C-alpha cells in the first residue's frame, strides 16, 4: 500500500475515491481515472471503474456492509480495502479511506485528515483470478 493523497478536497470535485484506489493499487493518482469527474460530465463511473481494474489485473467482487459481513472476510488487495462513510471533515459529505482488513484505518487520503465517522461499506477488490472466495466460510 502506497499512501496517495488527494489534491482536491472539495465536495463537488474531491478525489478521495481516486486516491484510495491509487493507494491500494500502489499507483500515482494521475494513473487512476477521476471517477467523480466522469460522473459530473454525464458518464457512468462504475463501468469505468470495472474496466480500469481489469486493465490493471484486478476485479471488483462486490460491496461489503457492516450488517452483512466483516472486513476480515475479505482479503482485499494485500489486506487493504477502500472503505466509505460520512466524512470526519466535511459535514454531510461522503468520504473514502483505506482500511486494513482487520478493521483499522491505515490511510486517509485527505491531507487534512479526519477520516470517516462510521463505516457504511467497503469494496471487495481482488487480483483477477485469485481463487480465494470473496467471503470466507468459518
Backbone as CSV, one residue per row, in Angstrom:
resi,resn,N_x,N_y,N_z,CA_x,CA_y,CA_z,C_x,C_y,C_z
1,UNK,0.852,-1.171,0.000,0.000,0.000,0.000,0.897,1.231,0.000
2,UNK,0.568,2.131,-0.893,1.335,3.376,-1.038,0.387,4.528,-0.690
3,UNK,0.755,5.347,0.251,-0.120,6.446,0.667,-0.155,7.542,-0.395
4,UNK,-1.305,7.677,-1.037,-1.525,8.687,-2.064,-2.558,9.670,-1.519
5,UNK,-2.274,10.951,-1.639,-3.180,11.979,-1.118,-3.938,12.667,-2.239
6,UNK,-5.173,12.999,-1.969,-5.970,13.741,-2.938,-5.499,15.190,-2.969
7,UNK,-5.586,15.773,-4.139,-5.199,17.175,-4.283,-6.406,18.084,-4.156
8,UNK,-7.573,17.564,-4.498,-8.820,18.324,-4.444,-9.664,17.724,-3.331
9,UNK,-9.994,18.531,-2.333,-10.784,18.039,-1.199,-12.187,18.650,-1.173
10,UNK,-12.604,19.263,-2.269,-13.911,19.919,-2.296,-15.040,18.896,-2.409
11,UNK,-16.219,19.309,-1.999,-17.395,18.448,-2.057,-17.744,18.101,-3.504
12,UNK,-17.649,19.060,-4.388,-18.076,18.857,-5.771,-17.120,18.005,-6.599
13,UNK,-15.843,18.182,-6.438,-14.878,17.509,-7.317,-13.783,16.764,-6.555
14,UNK,-14.002,16.495,-5.295,-12.997,15.801,-4.493,-12.601,14.461,-5.098
15,UNK,-11.416,14.015,-4.761,-10.891,12.799,-5.381,-10.429,11.760,-4.366
16,UNK,-11.183,11.616,-3.271,-10.815,10.624,-2.264,-10.912,9.201,-2.802
17,UNK,-11.923,8.926,-3.652,-12.056,7.601,-4.243,-10.840,7.298,-5.113
18,UNK,-10.491,8.240,-5.926,-9.344,8.100,-6.824,-8.057,7.848,-6.037
19,UNK,-7.846,8.626,-4.987,-6.634,8.492,-4.174,-6.621,7.179,-3.393
20,UNK,-7.786,6.728,-2.922,-7.848,5.459,-2.188,-7.522,4.289,-3.102
21,UNK,-8.093,4.311,-4.316,-7.795,3.246,-5.283,-6.316,3.274,-5.653
22,UNK,-5.778,4.457,-5.900,-4.348,4.581,-6.210,-3.508,4.013,-5.070
23,UNK,-3.908,4.265,-3.846,-3.154,3.791,-2.678,-3.099,2.275,-2.613
24,UNK,-4.260,1.607,-2.724,-4.236,0.146,-2.574,-3.594,-0.541,-3.774
25,UNK,-3.650,0.101,-4.956,-3.016,-0.489,-6.139,-1.582,-0.003,-6.336
26,UNK,-1.120,0.868,-5.450,0.230,1.418,-5.479,0.529,2.116,-6.806
27,UNK,-0.393,3.008,-7.200,-0.248,3.800,-8.416,-0.171,5.275,-8.054
28,UNK,0.294,6.096,-8.980,0.213,7.540,-8.809,-1.218,7.962,-9.086
29,UNK,-1.659,9.036,-8.463,-3.049,9.475,-8.607,-3.419,9.747,-10.064
30,UNK,-2.481,10.249,-10.843,-2.784,10.559,-12.245,-2.946,9.312,-13.112
31,UNK,-2.597,8.146,-12.590,-2.791,6.895,-13.321,-4.204,6.341,-13.146
32,UNK,-4.958,6.933,-12.236,-6.313,6.468,-11.922,-7.310,7.481,-12.478
33,UNK,-8.337,7.006,-13.196,-9.334,7.951,-13.710,-9.999,8.744,-12.578
34,UNK,-10.426,9.936,-12.911,-11.132,10.778,-11.941,-12.621,10.434,-12.066
35,UNK,-13.032,9.412,-11.340,-14.383,8.882,-11.458,-15.453,9.936,-11.152
36,UNK,-15.175,10.797,-10.225,-16.132,11.857,-9.874,-16.365,12.797,-11.062
37,UNK,-15.300,13.116,-11.779,-15.416,13.981,-12.953,-16.186,13.275,-14.070
38,UNK,-15.968,11.982,-14.239,-16.700,11.216,-15.254,-18.194,11.331,-14.996
39,UNK,-18.582,11.174,-13.735,-19.993,11.273,-13.353,-20.526,12.692,-13.571
40,UNK,-19.755,13.679,-13.175,-20.185,15.074,-13.333,-20.382,15.446,-14.794
41,UNK,-19.645,14.803,-15.686,-19.757,15.093,-17.110,-20.807,14.217,-17.798
42,UNK,-21.588,13.503,-17.003,-22.690,12.710,-17.540,-22.356,11.273,-17.861
43,UNK,-21.154,10.855,-17.549,-20.748,9.476,-17.819,-21.115,8.535,-16.683
44,UNK,-20.936,7.273,-16.925,-21.186,6.224,-15.927,-19.839,5.790,-15.351
45,UNK,-19.617,6.102,-14.077,-18.305,5.843,-13.492,-18.085,4.376,-13.133
46,UNK,-19.136,3.635,-12.800,-18.947,2.256,-12.363,-18.368,1.368,-13.474
47,UNK,-18.891,1.405,-14.704,-18.243,0.620,-15.763,-16.785,1.056,-16.002
48,UNK,-16.526,2.342,-15.829,-15.144,2.833,-15.959,-14.256,2.217,-14.883
49,UNK,-14.786,2.128,-13.664,-14.030,1.510,-12.568,-13.735,0.052,-12.886
50,UNK,-14.754,-0.689,-13.309,-14.562,-2.112,-13.623,-13.513,-2.294,-14.721
51,UNK,-13.602,-1.482,-15.770,-12.639,-1.569,-16.866,-11.234,-1.216,-16.421
52,UNK,-11.118,-0.188,-15.594,-9.814,0.223,-15.077,-9.191,-0.904,-14.254
53,UNK,-9.971,-1.490,-13.352,-9.451,-2.576,-12.517,-9.013,-3.759,-13.374
54,UNK,-9.836,-4.126,-14.349,-9.500,-5.249,-15.219,-8.189,-4.985,-15.967
55,UNK,-8.038,-3.776,-16.479,-6.822,-3.399,-17.213,-5.569,-3.555,-16.350
56,UNK,-5.720,-3.367,-15.047,-4.580,-3.450,-14.129,-4.483,-4.789,-13.402
57,UNK,-5.310,-5.764,-13.819,-5.201,-7.105,-13.248,-5.987,-7.322,-11.968
58,UNK,-7.034,-6.528,-11.757,-7.875,-6.648,-10.566,-9.320,-6.768,-10.978
59,UNK,-10.145,-7.178,-10.025,-11.587,-7.221,-10.279,-12.359,-6.811,-9.045
60,UNK,-13.528,-6.265,-9.295,-14.449,-5.836,-8.249,-15.388,-7.005,-7.994
61,UNK,-15.444,-7.459,-6.744,-16.266,-8.633,-6.435,-17.434,-8.317,-5.517
62,UNK,-17.740,-7.056,-5.352,-18.916,-6.712,-4.552,-18.626,-5.675,-3.494
63,UNK,-19.663,-5.417,-2.714,-19.597,-4.417,-1.658,-19.900,-5.090,-0.327
64,UNK,-19.053,-4.855,0.644,-19.279,-5.375,1.986,-19.950,-4.315,2.841
65,UNK,-20.855,-4.750,3.696,-21.532,-3.828,4.612,-21.487,-4.394,6.021
66,UNK,-21.395,-3.519,7.026,-21.242,-3.988,8.403,-22.344,-4.928,8.890
67,UNK,-23.570,-4.783,8.384,-24.649,-5.651,8.863,-24.650,-7.025,8.183
68,UNK,-23.855,-7.206,7.108,-23.817,-8.479,6.385,-22.470,-9.180,6.424
69,UNK,-21.401,-8.460,6.643,-20.054,-9.032,6.544,-19.134,-8.432,7.605
70,UNK,-17.960,-9.036,7.725,-16.884,-8.401,8.476,-15.741,-8.176,7.498
71,UNK,-14.937,-7.164,7.744,-13.826,-6.880,6.842,-12.854,-8.036,6.757
72,UNK,-12.717,-8.791,7.824,-11.763,-9.902,7.822,-12.188,-11.014,6.861
73,UNK,-13.446,-10.999,6.401,-13.917,-11.987,5.433,-13.421,-11.679,4.021
74,UNK,-12.788,-10.537,3.846,-12.336,-10.105,2.523,-10.832,-9.848,2.567
75,UNK,-10.089,-10.541,1.711,-8.636,-10.344,1.729,-8.239,-9.013,1.110
76,UNK,-9.074,-8.494,0.198,-8.753,-7.218,-0.434,-7.494,-7.310,-1.273
77,UNK,-6.825,-6.194,-1.422,-5.560,-6.128,-2.156,-4.454,-6.114,-1.105
78,UNK,-3.798,-7.251,-0.935,-2.756,-7.400,0.089,-3.251,-6.989,1.476
79,UNK,-4.537,-7.244,1.740,-5.111,-6.946,3.055,-5.659,-5.539,3.205
80,UNK,-5.743,-4.767,2.128,-6.242,-3.390,2.188,-7.555,-3.248,1.427
81,UNK,-8.440,-2.418,1.967,-9.771,-2.203,1.406,-10.068,-0.717,1.288
82,UNK,-10.821,-0.343,0.250,-11.359,1.017,0.130,-12.666,1.037,0.912
83,UNK,-12.748,1.917,1.905,-13.890,1.955,2.826,-14.528,3.332,2.780
84,UNK,-15.863,3.361,2.768,-16.591,4.633,2.663,-17.497,4.859,3.865
85,UNK,-17.701,6.133,4.163,-18.591,6.538,5.235,-18.680,8.048,5.275
86,UNK,-19.396,8.591,6.255,-19.510,10.044,6.360,-18.164,10.686,6.718
87,UNK,-17.849,11.756,6.018,-16.582,12.457,6.233,-16.467,13.001,7.645
88,UNK,-15.276,12.868,8.207,-14.981,13.469,9.508,-14.640,14.941,9.382
89,UNK,-14.491,15.434,8.163,-14.107,16.825,7.910,-15.209,17.680,7.320
90,UNK,-15.929,17.126,6.365,-16.884,17.899,5.581,-18.295,17.417,5.904
91,UNK,-19.008,18.174,6.713,-20.331,17.783,7.171,-21.259,17.494,5.985
92,UNK,-21.932,16.359,6.047,-22.873,15.967,5.019,-22.252,15.325,3.800
93,UNK,-20.950,15.167,3.784,-20.265,14.580,2.626,-19.848,13.146,2.917
94,UNK,-19.777,12.346,1.851,-19.208,11.017,1.960,-17.706,11.105,1.763
95,UNK,-17.008,10.078,2.197,-15.554,10.076,2.077,-15.090,8.632,1.932
96,UNK,-13.974,8.426,1.245,-13.389,7.097,1.099,-11.965,7.123,1.631
97,UNK,-11.622,6.076,2.390,-10.313,5.938,3.019,-9.827,4.506,2.808
98,UNK,-8.655,4.185,3.317,-8.103,2.834,3.225,-8.034,2.230,4.623
99,UNK,-8.595,1.036,4.744,-8.546,0.262,5.988,-7.771,-1.022,5.726
100,UNK,-7.212,-1.588,6.781,-6.692,-2.951,6.695,-7.894,-3.860,6.918
101,UNK,-7.802,-5.106,6.469,-8.970,-5.965,6.614,-9.187,-6.444,8.051
102,UNK,-8.389,-5.935,8.986,-8.686,-6.198,10.400,-9.475,-5.034,11.007
103,UNK,-9.976,-4.132,10.133,-10.873,-3.073,10.580,-10.215,-1.808,11.083
104,UNK,-8.961,-1.588,10.738,-8.249,-0.393,11.213,-7.977,0.574,10.065
105,UNK,-8.183,1.865,10.334,-7.855,2.904,9.373,-6.336,2.944,9.219
106,UNK,-5.856,2.824,7.973,-4.412,2.891,7.739,-4.011,4.101,6.906
107,UNK,-4.999,4.691,6.182,-4.663,5.861,5.382,-5.917,6.670,5.060
108,UNK,-5.843,7.958,5.364,-6.870,8.904,4.952,-6.259,9.731,3.830
109,UNK,-6.801,9.651,2.613,-6.200,10.394,1.508,-6.393,11.903,1.590
110,UNK,-7.260,12.358,2.484,-7.427,13.800,2.674,-6.225,14.306,3.455
111,UNK,-5.458,15.244,2.916,-4.270,15.723,3.625,-4.602,16.419,4.942
112,UNK,-5.875,16.792,5.140,-6.296,17.415,6.400,-6.704,16.392,7.448
113,UNK,-6.733,15.127,7.071,-7.127,14.072,7.999,-8.619,14.110,8.279
114,UNK,-9.032,13.493,9.358,-10.435,13.477,9.749,-11.107,12.137,9.555
115,UNK,-10.606,11.339,8.614,-11.146,10.002,8.403,-12.633,9.987,8.118
116,UNK,-13.276,8.890,8.532,-14.721,8.755,8.404,-15.308,8.571,9.796
117,UNK,-16.554,8.988,9.964,-17.212,8.907,11.267,-17.704,7.494,11.567
118,UNK,-18.061,6.759,10.523,-18.500,5.368,10.669,-18.326,4.677,9.319
119,UNK,-18.350,3.371,9.329,-18.204,2.583,8.110,-19.585,2.295,7.535
120,UNK,-19.802,2.706,6.276,-21.046,2.381,5.589,-20.878,1.160,4.688
121,UNK,-19.752,1.082,3.987,-19.486,-0.064,3.112,-18.006,-0.078,2.736
122,UNK,-17.572,-1.209,2.184,-16.216,-1.315,1.632,-16.302,-2.096,0.334
123,UNK,-15.316,-1.842,-0.526,-15.259,-2.522,-1.812,-14.383,-3.752,-1.723
124,UNK,-14.883,-4.845,-2.296,-14.126,-6.084,-2.351,-13.407,-6.139,-3.697
125,UNK,-12.196,-5.617,-3.715,-11.348,-5.610,-4.911,-10.251,-6.648,-4.686
126,UNK,-10.076,-7.522,-5.651,-9.077,-8.592,-5.561,-8.296,-8.675,-6.854
127,UNK,-7.160,-9.339,-6.782,-6.410,-9.628,-8.003,-7.253,-10.552,-8.875
128,UNK,-7.301,-10.296,-10.158,-8.065,-11.134,-11.082,-7.544,-12.563,-11.020
129,UNK,-8.465,-13.510,-11.006,-8.082,-14.915,-10.971,-7.730,-15.431,-9.593
130,UNK,-7.767,-14.580,-8.580,-7.496,-15.016,-7.210,-8.540,-16.074,-6.845
131,UNK,-8.102,-17.288,-6.533,-9.070,-18.354,-6.249,-9.789,-18.183,-4.909
132,UNK,-9.290,-17.286,-4.062,-9.912,-17.115,-2.758,-11.333,-16.584,-2.918
133,UNK,-12.218,-17.139,-2.145,-13.606,-16.662,-2.168,-13.673,-15.266,-1.597
134,UNK,-14.653,-14.520,-2.021,-14.822,-13.156,-1.505,-15.115,-13.205,-0.026
135,UNK,-16.037,-14.049,0.364,-16.390,-14.176,1.779,-15.965,-15.553,2.248
136,UNK,-15.074,-15.579,3.213,-14.590,-16.850,3.738,-15.628,-17.471,4.641
137,UNK,-15.735,-18.777,4.588,-16.646,-19.517,5.481,-15.883,-19.845,6.756
138,UNK,-16.554,-19.737,7.888,-15.905,-20.085,9.178,-15.959,-21.570,9.403
